[in-house]
Structures are given as structure tokens and as C-alpha cells.
């Protein structure tokens, strides 16, 4: 196994993990966005989820 191949496996796992995380966050954000009203705690959660989703998206883009 070459060094390049050895690095590719963890990168693929990282990318897969990030894609899964982004999808989970997107689903939760969509669920909260679909509600007519949110409690202050839910509003805070939604704000945090959007930040995490953006972080995951940025991380995915940096993976290539």
C-alpha cells in the first residue's frame, strides 16, 4: 500500500462522516424551520445547528 493510498482511506472516512453529519443537521434544521413557532430554547438550538451545518459544509469543501 502506498502512502497516498493509506491517506486516502481516512480521508474517505472523514468525508463520509462529514456528509452524514451534514445530512443529520440539515434534517433537524428543516424540522425546526417547518414549525410555526419555536421556544427560546428551540431558537437557540436552531441557531447552533445552522452554525454546525455550515462548519460541516466548509469541512467537506476543504476535503475536496
C-alpha positions as CSV (number, residue, x, y, z in Angstrom):
1,X,0.0,0.0,0.0
2,X,1.4,3.4,-1.0
3,X,1.5,6.4,1.3
4,X,-1.1,8.1,-0.9
5,X,-3.5,5.2,-0.7
6,X,-3.0,5.0,3.1
7,X,-4.0,8.7,3.4
8,X,-7.0,8.3,1.1
9,X,-8.8,5.8,3.3
10,X,-9.0,8.1,6.3
11,X,-9.9,11.0,4.0
12,X,-12.8,9.0,2.6
13,X,-14.0,8.0,6.1
14,X,-13.8,11.7,7.2
15,X,-15.7,12.8,4.1
16,X,-18.3,10.1,4.7
17,X,-18.7,11.1,8.3
18,X,-19.0,14.8,7.4
19,X,-21.6,14.1,4.7
20,X,-23.6,12.0,7.3
21,X,-23.3,14.8,9.9
22,X,-24.3,17.5,7.4
23,X,-27.4,15.5,6.4
24,X,-28.4,14.9,10.0
25,X,-28.1,18.6,10.8
26,X,-30.0,19.6,7.6
27,X,-32.9,17.3,8.6
28,X,-33.0,18.7,12.1
29,X,-32.8,22.3,10.8
30,X,-35.6,21.6,8.4
31,X,-37.8,20.1,11.1
32,X,-37.4,23.2,13.3
33,X,-37.8,25.5,10.3
34,X,-41.1,23.9,9.4
35,X,-42.7,24.7,12.8
36,X,-44.9,27.8,13.1
37,X,-43.3,28.9,16.4
38,X,-40.2,28.0,18.4
39,X,-39.5,28.2,22.1
40,X,-36.5,30.3,23.1
41,X,-34.6,27.1,23.7
42,X,-35.5,25.8,20.2
43,X,-34.5,29.1,18.6
44,X,-31.1,28.8,20.3
45,X,-30.8,25.1,19.1
46,X,-31.7,26.1,15.6
47,X,-29.1,28.9,15.6
48,X,-26.4,26.4,16.8
49,X,-27.5,23.7,14.4
50,X,-27.1,26.2,11.5
51,X,-23.6,27.0,12.6
52,X,-22.7,23.4,12.9
53,X,-24.2,22.7,9.5
54,X,-22.1,25.5,7.9
55,X,-19.0,24.1,9.7
56,X,-19.6,20.7,8.2
57,X,-20.2,22.1,4.8
58,X,-16.9,24.1,5.0
59,X,-15.1,21.0,6.2
60,X,-16.5,18.9,3.3
61,X,-15.3,21.5,0.8
62,X,-11.8,21.5,2.3
63,X,-11.7,17.7,2.0
64,X,-12.0,18.2,-1.8
